Amino acid sequence: MGVSRYRCQVLRTALKPRWLALLVVMLLAATVMAKLGEWQLDRARSHGKSAEQAELARQSSTTVPLTSVLRASETFPKDGVNKKVTTTGHWKGEDQLLVPGRKVDGRTGLWVLTPLITTDGTTVPVVRGWAASADDPAAAAPADDTEVTLVGLVQPGEPPAARDPGQTDGLPKGQIDRVAVAELAGLWPQPMTTGFIVMQSQTPAPASPLTPVPPPAASGQLDWGNLSYAIQWWLFSLIGLLFWYRLVRDDHRGLLRGPDEDDPVDEGPDEGTEDGTTVVPRQADNQQTV
């Protein structure tokens, strides 16, 4: 009976307007954090499927026009990753860049990144392939006057590197550390797509072909980074509700009242605690004991 009476008294405290208002705020915050957790879980799942989708797209003979997936200056679509596309244009070889530190079959080399100017004037970053070194003859810039039609997989631009103001990537001229569209926008003609193409084939074929860049290895597993973020958001929502309960309980026990505040009038029988023991009302600090 003592435990039941204690819970009823805590409930009466929880029904105070200030705690009800705080509960509404906590529930709204918990809902938002739970949704963020679901979003991170969805990203973890999609990351695990992305490599498998890339392999399926590479093997597929079905292609779609690039403009049906991605247009200049448009936000990269969520369902655009690893779409197999085709487009026509001419290379702008003088603006070609190399991206070092990229591996193929366990060997470290460079991506050869060349802008393609499509027939409508849009600049499309294209990873033409992989080279073992910058001196590889296959990595030489292509001629600008030849119209080519290429097929490849669409990828979102890589995030820019985090650097201090004024800090550079320290690479030789003509090299960049990642395919960051935001950085390419200051180097290449506009308008430009917000993603790039990893080329699989080109017509007419180049005289010195590069090593094709394979799609990501398919693991079929969840991305543990996104999964950990999902768990953190769910824990935050739970901690918020537990924090609200702790405040209500402390208010009921009088722990939130200052020394000059009067004790509340007991509205029922002897006030109990959760374990059924009796709580002795505390005396004011300025009261003399006889």
Secondary structure as GFF3:
##gff-version 3
##sequence-region A 1 290
A	DSSP	alpha_helix	2	14	.	.	.	ID=ss1
A	DSSP	alpha_helix	17	59	.	.	.	ID=ss2
A	DSSP	beta_strand	64	65	.	.	.	ID=ss3
A	DSSP	three_ten_helix	66	68	.	.	.	ID=ss4
A	DSSP	three_ten_helix	78	80	.	.	.	ID=ss5
A	DSSP	beta_strand	84	91	.	.	.	ID=ss6
A	DSSP	three_ten_helix	93	95	.	.	.	ID=ss7
A	DSSP	beta_strand	97	104	.	.	.	ID=ss8
A	DSSP	beta_strand	107	118	.	.	.	ID=ss9
A	DSSP	beta_strand	123	131	.	.	.	ID=ss10
A	DSSP	three_ten_helix	137	139	.	.	.	ID=ss11
A	DSSP	beta_strand	147	156	.	.	.	ID=ss12
A	DSSP	alpha_helix	181	184	.	.	.	ID=ss13
A	DSSP	beta_strand	195	203	.	.	.	ID=ss14
A	DSSP	alpha_helix	224	252	.	.	.	ID=ss15
###
